[in-house]
Amino acid sequence: MSKRFQDKNWCQRMRIRLDVNNMFSEMVGEEHGLLRKEVDDLKEEIKKAHENIHRAKNEGKMGFMELPFTQKEVVEEIRSLANELKGKFDNFVVLGIGGSALGNIALQTALNDPYYNYKSEARDNRPRLFVPDNVDPARFKSLLETLDLKRTIFNVISKSGSTAETMSQFLIARKAVAEEVGEENVSRHFIATTSQDSGYLIKIAKREGFKTFYIPENVGGRFSVLTPVGLVSAAFCGIDIEELLAGAAYMDEICRTENVWENPAYLNGVLQYLAYKKGKPLSVMMPYVHALKDVADWYRQLWAESLGKKVDREGNVVNVGPTPIKALGATDQHSQVQLYMEGPYDKVITFLEVKDYGAEVEIPGSYKDIEGVSYLGGHTLNELIQTEKRATELALTKNGRLNCTITLPEVNEFTMGQLLYMFELQTALVGELLNINAFNQPGVELGKHYTYGVLGRNGYEDKKEEYFNRPEKNDNLII
Ligand SMILES: O=P(O)(O)OC[C@H]1O[C@](O)(CO)[C@@H](O)[C@@H]1O
């Protein structure tokens, strides 16, 4: 077991860094840039937010802040299960959606070989990972047909234990597995990760005798990546979950101060908040590291569901919330950057970069007589992508476009733990500054209730009626 994180020098070297220079007027100009004074002027609000967060933590209402410190036993349990089942299954499928899926994908993309599912030497006898995160029939059918179900284990993840997409995936998968392995062997193919005390999934898991892991009551789905929700698939796929939690603990330690200039989660949160207040409601996350591309997806849910709210804490209608946008460098330089450079001044771009990609690829110096191509020779892809990031950053800055950069020394469990935890705390802080509840999601309910009504779930008859009495669409507007 690696204990590198007990070495303070190593931790310091692996500390992720936030560079906010290009958020300020010195760099982007006075018209759009923020002033340091504006940050200082929020001192009292930040102090209050800090106190609220820590009061809520002490009252047991900020579960995500406890996770780095309270899971020793569950980590051991997950690890021993992963070890016990190593070599027994070729495939691990996560059945879940939203916060019950996105963290699994983000961790896998970040921390395992990009072609892990295709390379047996990268897997070292561990299962491939599949996270459909949807109920598209063609895709789900094809997945079940593709996998050898005799050699497949499923983790059914749902905090509420009732999400229609997840329960449908489960019902279909369970039937397919039973047909393949026989009723008597079904239970060894399923793990359930859910609330210990509520919902239907725990009832089913107990009736079936599934192995269960629990999601703490005080941790919401989008904050649950560092619970068994994300940790089980990670451990099965060889990710060091102890180091992940150690990274989160390290960031927690860094972020204990209420001094915004020393607290990266608060500083980034405050700057995003100020930018939002000054007419920049679009928050783009643009990693220049393919491994972090799905962190941007995970962050979209975290930011959108937490901060997009109709009412403030006093019940006033405020309709607030920055819109998170996912982009990828260098890919989206050739798709999005034109808009970011010349479109409305309504965005803040957060770049994610890495110092050490863990691989170096040299560009061959061919076609010496064709200067427009041969200049690339002798350089590396590392130089190319890093230079492109800095070039895009400079171009945006010169054009008065607010941007900041988070740098990871390398993408590993410890730096990922820091990054995820930093974004979670940043989200809580912005929720405080916006004076909203960042931990509920009432806006997703209405659509769900119409679906329940139409599909005949008891208690939703009124929604069924509303749905079928909806205004008729005008055929002339369907062309
Ligand atoms: O884990 P559950 O309860 O199945 O919920 C899945 C997702 O659905 C939501 O409740 C939104 O509908 C998310 O907040 C959550 O991550």
The ligand as a Gaussian input file, in Angstrom:
#p B3LYP/6-31G(d) Opt

LIG

0 1
 O      -28.584000       8.484000      -6.873000
 P      -29.991000       8.707000      -7.322000
 O      -30.907000       8.935000      -6.167000
 O      -30.459000       7.608000      -8.200000
 O      -30.031000      10.048000      -8.146000
 C      -29.358000      10.190000      -9.370000
 C      -29.308000      11.635000      -9.758000
 O      -30.604000      12.150000      -9.895000
 C      -30.676000      13.462000      -9.339000
 O      -31.413000      13.367000      -8.152000
 C      -31.329000      14.431000     -10.271000
 O      -32.470000      13.919000     -10.807000
 C      -29.240000      13.844000      -9.080000
 O      -29.121000      14.815000      -8.106000
 C      -28.645000      12.538000      -8.738000
 O      -27.249000      12.544000      -8.828000

